Each structure stands twice: as structure tokens, then as C-alpha cells.
Amino acid sequence: MKDYNYDPDIYTLSDENGEERTFELLDTYEENGVLYYAMVPVYDEPEKNIEGDAELVVLKLDDSEGEELLVTIDDEEEYDRIGGIFIDRLEGYYDSDDEEEDSEE
């Protein structure tokens, strides 16, 4: 059995209403100089993390105001395209982990 050391990247973000939510960073992707982030919500109660609906949140880095901010993607086509890229990448990542575990048994 492999020894896994897992130290997630956790972000606390505020929405436009000032409400804070905590997210775990799963992956990043850069395209045409724009950095995108794939994240999932993190809950205070461990049961909610397990029972969660695996909501994938896709944001992009905006530094146009001189400050780096993670913002929502307003363009539906861009959101669908980038979201699809993340889903493919994450499925591939988890599929390869499953295959490694199967081969070790």
C-alpha cells in the first residue's frame, strides 16, 4: 500500500455579496495567457464533504485592475469549453489512480 501525503490547496473566497466560502483547488489550466482554476467546495462538517454533489467551480484569474482576483466566467461558451477541459483532465487523473490501485492488488 502506498503512503500518501495529501496537503490540499485551500482558498477562502468572497462573493459579490461578501459571503465567504471555502474551496479546495483541484487543478489549474492556462490558455492564451489566462489562468483557470477548478475547485470544489469544502464544508466544515466532514459528512458534507463526502455527501456533497461534487460541484465543480471554474474560475479565472483576473489581474486587469492591478490586483489578482479569481472571477466567474461570464461567457457561456468559454465556461463550457474550459469546464469540459477540466472534467476530461480530472477524469483522466482519477482513472489513472484507479488503474494503479488495481495493478497493486
C-alpha positions in Angstrom: 0.0 0.0 0.0 1.3 3.4 -0.9 1.9 6.1 1.7 0.0 9.2 0.6 0.8 12.7 1.9 -2.0 14.9 0.9 -1.9 18.6 1.6 -4.7 20.4 -0.3 -4.6 24.0 -1.5 -7.5 25.7 0.3 -8.9 29.1 -0.7 -11.4 31.2 1.1 -13.2 33.4 -1.4 -15.8 36.1 -1.0 -18.7 36.5 -3.5 -20.2 39.8 -4.7 -22.3 39.9 -1.5 -19.4 39.5 0.8 -20.3 35.9 1.7 -17.2 33.7 2.2 -16.9 30.1 1.0 -14.0 27.7 1.3 -12.8 25.7 -1.8 -10.2 23.1 -2.5 -8.1 23.6 -5.6 -8.1 20.5 -7.8 -6.4 21.7 -11.0 -5.2 24.8 -12.9 -5.1 25.3 -16.7 -3.6 28.1 -18.7 -4.8 29.1 -22.2 -3.9 32.2 -24.2 -2.3 33.8 -21.1 -5.4 33.2 -18.9 -5.1 31.0 -15.8 -8.2 29.0 -14.9 -8.9 27.2 -11.6 -11.0 24.1 -11.0 -12.2 24.0 -7.4 -14.7 22.1 -5.2 -16.5 23.5 -2.0 -15.1 22.5 1.4 -17.5 22.2 4.2 -16.9 22.4 8.0 -18.7 19.1 8.6 -16.8 16.2 7.1 -20.0 14.4 6.3 -21.0 17.2 3.9 -17.6 16.9 2.1 -18.4 13.2 1.4 -22.1 13.6 0.7 -21.6 16.7 -1.4 -22.8 16.8 -5.0 -19.2 17.2 -6.3 -20.0 20.7 -7.5 -17.1 21.8 -9.8 -16.4 25.5 -9.7 -14.4 27.0 -12.5 -12.9 30.5 -12.1 -10.3 32.5 -13.9 -7.6 34.8 -12.7 -8.2 38.5 -13.5 -5.4 41.0 -12.8 -6.8 43.8 -15.0 -7.3 46.1 -12.0 -3.8 45.7 -10.8 -4.9 43.2 -8.2 -5.2 39.4 -8.7 -8.8 38.2 -8.3 -10.5 34.9 -9.1 -13.7 35.8 -11.0 -16.5 33.8 -12.6 -16.5 33.2 -16.3 -19.4 35.2 -17.8 -19.1 33.9 -21.3 -21.1 30.7 -21.5 -19.1 29.2 -24.4 -15.8 29.9 -22.6 -17.2 28.4 -19.4 -18.4 25.2 -21.2 -15.2 24.8 -23.0 -12.9 25.3 -20.0 -15.2 23.2 -17.8 -15.0 20.4 -20.3 -11.2 20.5 -20.3 -11.1 20.3 -16.5 -13.6 17.4 -16.5 -11.5 15.5 -19.0 -8.3 16.2 -17.1 -9.8 15.2 -13.7 -11.4 12.0 -15.1 -8.1 11.1 -16.6 -6.3 11.7 -13.3 -8.7 9.7 -11.2 -8.9 6.9 -13.8 -5.1 6.5 -13.7 -5.1 6.4 -9.9 -7.8 3.6 -10.0 -5.7 1.6 -12.5 -2.6 1.9 -10.3 -4.5 0.6 -7.3 -5.9 -2.3 -9.3 -2.5 -3.3 -10.5 -1.1 -3.3 -7.0 -3.7 -5.8 -5.7 
